[in-house]
Amino acid sequence: LLLNNGKLDDFAFTIEPSFEGEQGCYYDNETSELVLKVANKNIWYSAKVEVAEYRCSISRSTASLIEELFSAAVLSSSYLAQPNGLDGVTYEVLINGGYYTAECWSPKKDTNCHKLVRILEELSAAVKINDQAAVENLIPEIKELTTVFKELCDCLFVSF
């Protein structure tokens, strides 16, 4: 419903609050746009949900930087991490057309995941108002956090 019926070109993310409408954002390779879909109420608890769609063009180089960040975050993630709590917001990052994913749940302030979540929230806000400049303004943070995630991982980074 929120991620192009699962037909993803490159990368995507979801923001899933416990009691509010979920959001899904993916990159459309054909149009070089970030596409944000926002449910008007929580999908899990509602029979009828309306979805608004927003689009924002971005350069292919910016898309590559976002994909690199998402790849570094996913490939450095650990399935051993255990969230604590019941309510909150789940953030999921998808790469390679959704084949690889990682998620975090209401991360603690000043952690790497919290910094990633802030970028996801900023990307959503920028797409919602079609503000390409706001996306471009995130590039320094995207590059910095990509480096941090890459340093956490001994794995070989491959471009998908």
Residue frames relative to the residue before (quaternion, step in Angstrom):
aa qw qx qy qz dx dy dz
L 1.0000 0.0000 0.0000 0.0000 0.00 0.00 0.00
L 0.7985 0.2943 -0.1443 0.5050 3.59 0.90 -0.89
L 0.7639 0.3406 -0.1773 0.5186 3.58 1.19 -0.41
N 0.6943 -0.5279 0.2926 0.3920 3.56 0.61 1.20
N 0.6040 -0.5864 0.3357 0.4226 3.58 1.02 0.83
G 0.6909 -0.4979 0.2684 0.4503 3.57 1.10 0.72
K 0.5653 0.5748 -0.3921 0.4429 3.59 1.26 0.05
L 0.0940 0.8218 -0.5468 0.1293 3.53 0.16 1.32
D 0.4286 -0.7023 0.5094 0.2520 3.56 -0.97 0.89
D 0.8460 0.0215 0.0636 0.5289 3.55 0.57 -1.17
F 0.8137 -0.1446 0.1707 0.5365 3.55 0.21 -1.31
A 0.0219 -0.7797 0.6257 -0.0084 3.52 -1.30 0.42
F 0.0688 -0.7683 0.6260 0.1142 3.52 -1.37 0.04
T 0.2025 -0.7493 0.6149 0.1395 3.51 -1.30 0.43
I 0.1570 -0.7249 0.6616 0.1102 3.51 -1.31 0.55
E 0.0131 -0.8426 0.5329 -0.0759 3.54 -0.46 1.26
P 0.1393 -0.7954 0.5868 0.0599 3.59 -0.08 1.28
S 0.6131 -0.5849 0.3878 0.3628 3.58 -1.14 0.57
F 0.8495 0.1494 -0.0323 0.5050 3.59 0.82 -0.90
E 0.6528 0.4550 -0.3207 0.5137 3.60 1.20 0.37
G 0.6963 -0.4694 0.3416 0.4220 3.55 -1.30 0.13
E 0.4282 -0.7040 0.5161 0.2338 3.53 -1.03 0.87
Q 0.2266 -0.7464 0.6086 0.1451 3.54 -1.34 0.33
G 0.0493 -0.7653 0.6401 0.0457 3.52 -1.16 0.64
C 0.0459 -0.7919 0.6089 -0.0023 3.57 -0.92 0.89
Y 0.0419 0.7991 -0.5976 0.0512 3.55 -0.87 0.95
Y 0.4618 -0.6614 0.5195 0.2816 3.52 -1.31 0.40
D 0.2162 -0.7503 0.6151 0.1097 3.56 -0.88 1.03
N 0.3407 -0.7903 0.4831 0.1613 3.53 -0.30 1.33
E 0.6349 0.5534 -0.3343 0.4230 3.60 1.03 -0.72
T 0.7867 0.3008 -0.1522 0.5171 3.57 0.92 -0.88
S 0.3183 -0.7604 0.4869 0.2887 3.58 1.32 -0.22
E 0.4710 0.6477 -0.4459 0.3999 3.52 0.89 1.09
L 0.3505 -0.6265 0.6358 0.2835 3.48 -1.34 0.42
V 0.1373 -0.7822 0.6060 0.0455 3.56 -0.87 1.01
L 0.1076 -0.7926 0.6001 0.0116 3.56 -0.68 1.16
K 0.0588 -0.7695 0.6354 0.0254 3.54 -0.92 0.96
V 0.0923 -0.8112 0.5773 -0.0150 3.55 -0.79 1.10
A 0.3131 -0.7407 0.5681 0.1750 3.57 -0.78 1.08
N 0.4739 -0.6978 0.4590 0.2790 3.58 -0.96 0.83
K 0.7771 0.0341 -0.0582 0.6258 3.60 1.27 -0.29
N 0.7121 -0.4694 0.3145 0.4167 3.54 -1.28 0.34
I 0.4490 -0.7225 0.4690 0.2378 3.56 -0.70 1.15
W 0.6714 0.5361 -0.3046 0.4111 3.58 0.95 -0.87
Y 0.7726 0.3592 -0.1834 0.4903 3.58 1.07 -0.67
S 0.7124 0.4440 -0.2437 0.4857 3.60 1.23 -0.10
A 0.4298 -0.7006 0.5104 0.2528 3.55 -1.01 0.81
K 0.7914 0.1812 -0.0823 0.5780 3.57 0.99 -0.81
V 0.0111 0.8074 -0.5847 0.0788 3.53 -0.58 1.23
E 0.2226 -0.7447 0.6138 0.1381 3.54 -1.01 0.85
V 0.1828 -0.7907 0.5797 0.0722 3.54 -1.04 0.84
A 0.2240 -0.7516 0.6093 0.1168 3.56 -0.88 1.03
E 0.1941 -0.7840 0.5815 0.0976 3.56 -1.06 0.76
Y 0.0705 -0.7750 0.6280 -0.0036 3.52 -1.03 0.96
R 0.1174 -0.7978 0.5895 0.0479 3.58 -1.12 0.67
C 0.0037 -0.7760 0.6306 -0.0089 3.53 -1.19 0.68
S 0.3612 -0.7250 0.5473 0.2108 3.58 -0.73 1.08
I 0.0044 -0.7679 0.6405 0.0047 3.54 -1.12 0.76
S 0.5681 -0.5811 0.4456 0.3756 3.55 -1.19 0.44
R 0.5943 -0.5733 0.4228 0.3733 3.55 -1.17 0.52
S 0.6198 0.5371 -0.3541 0.4495 3.60 1.07 -0.62
T 0.6357 0.5004 -0.3277 0.4879 3.61 1.05 -0.70
A 0.6235 0.5313 -0.3348 0.4657 3.57 1.00 -0.79
S 0.6439 0.5208 -0.3187 0.4611 3.59 1.00 -0.79
L 0.6499 0.5107 -0.3173 0.4648 3.58 1.03 -0.77
I 0.6406 0.5015 -0.3231 0.4834 3.59 1.00 -0.78
E 0.6516 0.5115 -0.3165 0.4622 3.58 0.94 -0.85
E 0.6372 0.5241 -0.3232 0.4635 3.57 1.02 -0.79
L 0.6317 0.5169 -0.3249 0.4777 3.60 1.01 -0.80
F 0.6782 0.4908 -0.2987 0.4582 3.57 0.81 -0.97
S 0.6386 0.5214 -0.3239 0.4641 3.60 1.01 -0.82
A 0.6606 0.4995 -0.3077 0.4684 3.58 0.92 -0.88
A 0.6560 0.5072 -0.3126 0.4633 3.60 0.97 -0.83
V 0.6848 0.4798 -0.2920 0.4643 3.59 0.86 -0.93
L 0.7309 0.4501 -0.2578 0.4434 3.57 0.78 -0.99
S 0.6898 0.4260 -0.2907 0.5080 3.61 1.19 -0.27
S 0.4929 0.6734 -0.4270 0.3481 3.60 1.26 -0.01
S 0.2667 -0.7563 0.5781 0.1507 3.54 -1.29 0.35
Y 0.4051 -0.7018 0.5329 0.2438 3.55 -0.96 0.88
L 0.5692 0.6176 -0.3746 0.3927 3.60 1.24 -0.16
A 0.5263 0.6424 -0.4137 0.3731 3.58 1.19 -0.37
Q 0.1523 -0.7978 0.5813 0.0494 3.57 -0.95 0.91
P 0.2964 -0.7518 0.5548 0.1979 3.61 -0.64 1.03
N 0.2272 -0.7540 0.5992 0.1443 3.54 -1.18 0.57
G 0.6705 0.4883 -0.3604 0.4267 3.58 -0.88 0.88
L 0.4516 -0.6950 0.4979 0.2552 3.52 -1.33 0.08
D 0.7956 0.2126 -0.1008 0.5582 3.56 0.82 -0.96
G 0.3436 0.7176 -0.5592 0.2331 3.54 -1.23 0.36
V 0.5348 -0.5969 0.4834 0.3522 3.52 -1.23 -0.50
T 0.2136 -0.7522 0.6122 0.1176 3.55 -0.96 0.93
Y 0.1346 -0.7693 0.6230 0.0438 3.53 -0.95 0.99
E 0.0542 -0.7968 0.6017 0.0042 3.56 -0.84 0.98
V 0.1596 -0.7589 0.6278 0.0672 3.53 -1.03 0.92
L 0.1079 -0.8009 0.5889 0.0129 3.57 -0.86 1.03
I 0.0490 -0.7850 0.6173 0.0185 3.57 -1.01 0.85
N 0.8013 0.2830 -0.2227 0.4777 3.52 -1.37 0.21
G 0.7117 -0.4643 0.2496 0.4643 3.56 0.86 0.99
G 0.6870 -0.4765 0.2731 0.4758 3.58 1.21 0.43
Y 0.4410 0.7145 -0.4443 0.3124 3.57 1.28 0.05
Y 0.7625 0.1978 -0.1157 0.6050 3.58 1.11 -0.74
T 0.0048 0.8084 -0.5873 0.0388 3.56 -0.96 0.88
A 0.0311 -0.7391 0.6692 0.0706 3.50 -1.38 0.27
E 0.0851 -0.8005 0.5907 0.0558 3.54 -1.13 0.57
C 0.1162 -0.7510 0.6416 0.1037 3.48 -1.32 0.38
W 0.2836 -0.7623 0.5679 0.1262 3.51 -1.18 0.63
S 0.8265 -0.2347 0.1231 0.4966 3.56 -0.66 1.17
P 0.0316 -0.8592 0.5105 0.0157 3.61 0.59 1.11
K 0.5739 -0.5891 0.4520 0.3454 3.53 -1.24 0.59
K 0.6201 -0.5815 0.3998 0.3428 3.52 -1.15 0.79
D 0.8472 0.1957 -0.1864 0.4574 3.53 -1.21 0.78
T 0.4921 0.6036 -0.4676 0.4182 3.60 1.18 0.42
N 0.6637 -0.4879 0.3718 0.4282 3.57 -1.26 0.23
C 0.6519 0.5067 -0.3198 0.4647 3.57 0.99 -0.78
H 0.6164 0.5322 -0.3452 0.4665 3.58 1.06 -0.68
K 0.6422 0.5113 -0.3185 0.4741 3.59 1.02 -0.78
L 0.6352 0.5172 -0.3207 0.4756 3.58 1.05 -0.77
V 0.6420 0.5280 -0.3087 0.4623 3.58 0.96 -0.91
R 0.6353 0.5258 -0.3306 0.4589 3.57 0.97 -0.79
I 0.6383 0.5090 -0.3185 0.4817 3.58 1.02 -0.79
L 0.6404 0.5212 -0.3263 0.4602 3.61 0.96 -0.83
E 0.6592 0.5046 -0.3006 0.4696 3.57 0.96 -0.89
E 0.6567 0.5032 -0.3034 0.4727 3.58 1.00 -0.84
L 0.6257 0.5245 -0.3349 0.4702 3.60 1.01 -0.76
S 0.6433 0.5223 -0.3177 0.4608 3.59 0.94 -0.88
A 0.6697 0.5030 -0.2987 0.4575 3.56 0.87 -0.95
A 0.6638 0.5079 -0.3059 0.4559 3.59 0.96 -0.84
V 0.6585 0.4962 -0.3153 0.4697 3.59 0.93 -0.84
K 0.6211 0.5743 -0.3366 0.4137 3.57 0.99 -0.84
I 0.7772 0.2699 -0.1661 0.5437 3.59 1.05 -0.66
N 0.4483 -0.7258 0.4239 0.3041 3.58 1.32 0.37
D 0.3573 0.7457 -0.4707 0.3077 3.56 0.92 1.01
Q 0.2183 -0.8147 0.5279 0.0993 3.55 0.08 1.32
A 0.6203 0.5562 -0.3425 0.4343 3.60 1.03 -0.74
A 0.6328 0.5279 -0.3323 0.4587 3.60 1.02 -0.75
V 0.6238 0.5120 -0.3366 0.4853 3.59 1.06 -0.70
E 0.6710 0.5026 -0.2947 0.4587 3.58 0.87 -0.96
N 0.6276 0.5525 -0.3329 0.4360 3.61 1.07 -0.69
L 0.6259 0.5462 -0.3323 0.4466 3.59 1.24 -0.36
I 0.4385 0.7440 -0.4352 0.2546 3.60 1.22 -0.32
P 0.6610 0.4882 -0.3533 0.4471 3.69 0.77 -0.76
E 0.6628 0.4887 -0.3081 0.4763 3.61 0.96 -0.82
I 0.6231 0.5410 -0.3324 0.4567 3.57 1.02 -0.80
K 0.6761 0.4897 -0.2940 0.4654 3.59 0.86 -0.94
E 0.6614 0.5167 -0.3060 0.4494 3.58 0.92 -0.92
L 0.7031 0.4540 -0.2762 0.4725 3.59 0.84 -0.92
T 0.5741 0.5708 -0.3759 0.4509 3.60 1.11 -0.60
T 0.6508 0.5153 -0.3058 0.4662 3.57 0.93 -0.93
V 0.6479 0.5217 -0.3185 0.4545 3.59 0.93 -0.87
F 0.6832 0.4753 -0.2947 0.4696 3.59 0.84 -0.94
K 0.6405 0.5263 -0.3337 0.4488 3.60 0.96 -0.78
E 0.6564 0.5193 -0.3085 0.4520 3.57 1.02 -0.78
L 0.6228 0.5493 -0.3351 0.4451 3.59 1.21 -0.41
C 0.7470 0.4095 -0.1797 0.4920 3.54 1.19 -0.47
D 0.3398 -0.7299 0.5584 0.1999 3.55 -1.00 0.82
C 0.5168 0.6866 -0.4003 0.3182 3.57 1.27 -0.23
L 0.5212 -0.6079 0.5045 0.3230 3.51 -1.28 0.43
F 0.2817 -0.7655 0.5543 0.1654 3.58 -0.73 1.01
V 0.0852 -0.7845 0.6141 -0.0118 3.47 -0.77 1.15
S 0.4210 -0.6842 0.5289 0.2739 3.56 -1.01 0.74
F 0.2884 -0.7735 0.5419 0.1580 3.57 -0.82 1.00
